[in-house]
Amino acid sequence: PWGATLGRSPETAAPATSLGERRLSPAQRPSGQVLCSGPPWRPYKCPQCRWSFKKSSNLLSHRETYSGAKPYACELCGKAYSHQGTPQQHRRLCTS
């Protein structure tokens, strides 16, 4: 339908769904396709899995998952976590 192509002619329109235009994941985009003139979409890639991040700090936080270290503990029960925010969430529910 014409409305699903957002004003483009049927010859130039991408395949559409009932919810609007189909979106491509980064893996599905043709190589060399430029989405904007800014920096790469998610340039910081985890070497151990397929996750990628916009900020290097987010990659560093993600990599803590693989270290096995759990430096953040609940002051009430002592349960330890690898990410700083997780014990804060846990404390709301901890009844020990």
C-alpha positions as CSV (number, residue, x, y, z in Angstrom):
1,P,0.0,0.0,0.0
2,W,1.1,3.5,-0.8
3,G,0.8,4.7,2.9
4,A,3.2,2.0,4.1
5,T,6.0,3.3,1.9
6,L,6.0,6.7,3.6
7,G,5.5,8.8,0.4
8,R,7.9,6.9,-1.9
9,S,6.8,5.5,-5.2
10,P,6.2,1.7,-5.2
11,E,9.2,1.3,-7.4
12,T,11.7,2.7,-4.9
13,A,10.0,1.6,-1.7
14,A,11.5,-1.0,0.6
15,P,9.3,-4.0,1.5
16,A,6.9,-2.8,4.2
17,T,4.9,-4.4,7.1
18,S,1.6,-3.4,8.5
19,L,3.5,-1.5,11.1
20,G,5.6,0.6,8.7
21,E,8.9,0.1,6.9
22,R,11.0,-2.9,7.4
23,R,14.1,-2.2,9.4
24,L,17.4,-4.0,8.7
25,S,19.8,-5.1,11.5
26,P,23.4,-4.1,11.1
27,A,24.2,-7.6,9.9
28,Q,21.6,-7.3,7.1
29,R,22.7,-3.9,5.8
30,P,24.8,-3.9,2.7
31,S,28.5,-3.3,3.4
32,G,29.4,0.3,2.9
33,Q,25.9,1.6,3.5
34,V,26.1,4.9,5.3
35,L,23.2,5.7,7.7
36,C,24.5,9.2,8.7
37,S,27.6,11.2,8.6
38,G,28.5,10.6,12.3
39,P,30.7,8.0,13.9
40,P,30.1,4.3,13.3
41,W,26.8,3.0,14.8
42,R,28.3,0.8,17.6
43,P,32.0,0.8,17.2
44,Y,33.0,-1.0,20.4
45,K,32.5,-4.8,19.9
46,C,32.9,-7.5,22.5
47,P,35.6,-10.0,21.3
48,Q,33.8,-12.9,23.2
49,C,30.2,-12.5,21.9
50,R,28.2,-10.5,19.3
51,W,27.3,-7.5,21.5
52,S,28.5,-4.1,20.4
53,F,28.2,-0.7,22.1
54,K,28.2,3.0,21.4
55,K,30.4,3.8,24.4
56,S,33.7,2.1,25.5
57,S,32.6,2.4,29.1
58,N,29.5,0.2,28.3
59,L,31.8,-2.4,26.7
60,L,34.0,-2.4,29.8
61,S,31.0,-3.0,32.0
62,H,29.8,-5.8,29.8
63,R,33.2,-7.5,29.9
64,E,32.9,-7.8,33.7
65,T,30.3,-10.5,32.9
66,Y,33.1,-12.8,31.7
67,S,35.6,-12.1,34.5
68,G,33.7,-14.0,37.2
69,A,34.6,-11.3,39.7
70,K,31.7,-10.1,41.9
71,P,33.0,-7.0,43.7
72,Y,29.5,-5.5,44.5
73,A,27.7,-7.1,47.5
74,C,24.5,-6.5,49.3
75,E,25.1,-5.0,52.8
76,L,22.1,-6.8,54.2
77,C,22.7,-10.4,53.1
78,G,26.1,-10.4,51.5
79,K,25.0,-11.7,48.1
80,A,27.6,-10.6,45.5
81,Y,27.1,-9.3,42.0
82,S,29.4,-8.5,39.0
83,H,27.6,-5.2,38.1
84,Q,27.3,-2.1,40.3
85,G,23.6,-1.6,39.7
86,T,22.4,-5.1,40.5
87,P,22.9,-5.0,44.3
88,Q,21.0,-1.7,44.3
89,Q,18.0,-3.5,42.7
90,H,18.4,-6.5,44.9
91,R,18.4,-4.3,48.1
92,R,14.9,-3.2,47.3
93,L,13.7,-6.8,47.6
94,C,16.1,-8.1,50.2
95,T,14.4,-9.0,53.5
96,S,17.3,-10.5,55.3
